[in-house]
Amino acid sequence: MRRDLGDGFEVDDDPARINVATVHGFLSEQAYWAIGRPYELQERLIREATRVVGVYKDGAQIGFARAVSDDNSFVYLADVYVDPAHRGKSLGVELVREMIENGPLTQRRWLLHTSDAHDLYRKFGFAEPDFKLMERPVLLPPGGDAGSAS
């Protein structure tokens, strides 16, 4: 699936088109949830994802999202970003729309973690965080760094 957004922008779910180095560079250096994530881990997260969607400007990758699923009942949305130079053009909305509403995982329960994008996800029916959520954080070995995998 490739969808033209106009003005040289498009979204595409072709995993072969994902530029792992670009995604890793942004996430490991700028995304609060993935600072310091090792390249090998990022490559594996992309390769093993149930679905990936990229945003492109004139063929260059400027955004990304990945989803993992049990293929039955739920999907976890992760690593969603649009390069800051291209924000404010509804590209994040189109990226999330493509992932959630236009793909094969539409009829699943979607889950995610975010500290700062609640307004974006509300547009797609995500509810406010509630009292039910329980999370076991990554447990690091003494003096170790496991890298973030969310």
C-alpha positions in Angstrom: 0.0 0.0 0.0 1.3 3.4 -1.0 -0.8 6.5 -0.5 0.0 9.9 -2.0 -0.5 12.8 0.5 0.3 15.5 -2.1 3.2 18.0 -2.2 5.8 15.2 -2.5 4.6 13.4 0.7 3.4 9.8 0.9 2.9 7.0 3.4 3.8 3.4 2.6 3.8 0.1 4.5 6.4 -1.6 2.4 9.0 -2.9 5.0 11.7 -3.1 2.3 11.4 0.7 1.9 12.2 1.5 5.6 15.5 3.2 6.0 16.7 1.6 9.2 19.6 4.0 9.6 17.3 7.0 9.4 14.8 5.5 11.8 17.5 4.5 14.3 19.2 7.9 14.0 16.0 9.8 15.0 14.8 7.4 17.6 18.2 6.8 19.4 19.1 10.5 19.4 15.8 12.4 19.6 13.0 10.3 20.9 12.6 10.3 24.7 11.6 6.7 24.8 14.5 5.3 22.7 17.5 7.5 23.5 20.6 5.3 23.2 18.8 2.3 21.6 21.3 0.1 19.9 21.2 -0.1 16.1 21.0 -3.9 16.1 17.9 -3.7 18.4 16.2 -1.2 16.2 16.9 -3.3 13.1 15.4 -6.3 14.8 12.3 -4.4 16.0 11.6 -3.3 12.5 12.3 -6.7 11.0 10.1 -8.5 13.5 7.2 -5.9 13.5 3.8 -7.1 12.5 3.5 -3.9 10.3 5.6 -0.8 9.7 4.6 2.4 8.0 6.9 5.1 6.7 6.3 8.7 5.8 8.3 10.0 2.9 9.1 13.4 1.3 10.3 13.1 -2.3 11.4 9.5 -1.5 13.3 10.3 1.7 12.1 8.9 4.9 10.8 11.5 7.4 8.5 9.5 9.6 7.8 6.0 11.0 5.6 3.8 13.0 5.6 0.2 13.9 3.1 -2.2 15.3 3.4 -5.6 17.0 0.5 -7.9 17.5 -0.5 -11.3 18.8 -2.4 -11.6 15.4 -5.7 -12.2 17.3 -6.8 -9.6 19.7 -4.4 -6.7 20.3 -1.8 -4.5 18.6 0.8 -2.4 20.3 1.7 0.9 18.5 5.3 2.0 18.9 8.1 4.3 17.7 5.8 6.8 16.0 7.5 10.0 14.9 7.7 12.6 12.2 10.9 14.6 11.7 10.5 18.0 13.4 11.3 19.8 10.1 8.0 18.4 8.7 5.7 18.7 11.6 2.6 20.8 11.5 1.4 19.4 8.2 -0.9 16.6 9.6 1.7 14.0 8.6 1.5 12.4 12.1 -2.3 12.1 11.7 -1.9 10.5 8.3 0.8 8.1 9.6 -1.4 7.0 12.5 -4.5 6.8 10.2 -2.6 4.5 7.8 -1.4 2.3 10.6 -4.7 2.0 12.5 -7.5 2.6 10.1 -6.3 1.4 6.7 -4.3 -1.7 7.4 -5.0 -5.4 8.2 -5.0 -4.8 11.9 -8.0 -2.4 12.1 -10.3 -4.7 14.0 -8.0 -5.2 17.0 -7.6 -3.5 20.3 -4.8 -1.0 20.0 -2.5 -0.1 22.9 0.4 2.4 23.2 2.4 4.4 25.7 2.9 8.1 25.2 3.9 11.0 27.4 3.1 13.8 25.0 0.9 13.0 22.1 -2.5 12.3 23.7 -4.3 14.8 21.4 -3.1 12.9 18.3 -4.2 9.5 19.6 -7.6 10.8 20.8 -8.5 11.5 17.2 -8.3 7.7 16.6 -10.4 6.7 19.6 -7.7 6.1 22.2 -9.1 6.8 25.6 -7.4 8.7 28.4 -5.0 6.6 30.4 -6.9 5.0 33.3 -6.5 3.1 36.5 -6.3 -0.4 34.9 -2.8 0.0 33.3 -0.1 -2.0 35.0 3.4 -1.9 33.6 6.5 -3.7 34.5 9.4 -1.6 33.4 12.6 -2.9 31.9 14.8 -4.2 34.7 18.4 -3.4 34.1 21.2 -5.5 35.5 23.4 -3.6 38.0 25.4 -1.1 36.1 23.9 -2.3 32.8 21.9 -0.7 30.0 19.5 -2.9 28.2 18.4 -0.3 25.7 14.7 0.6 25.2 12.5 -1.7 23.2 9.2 0.1 23.4 
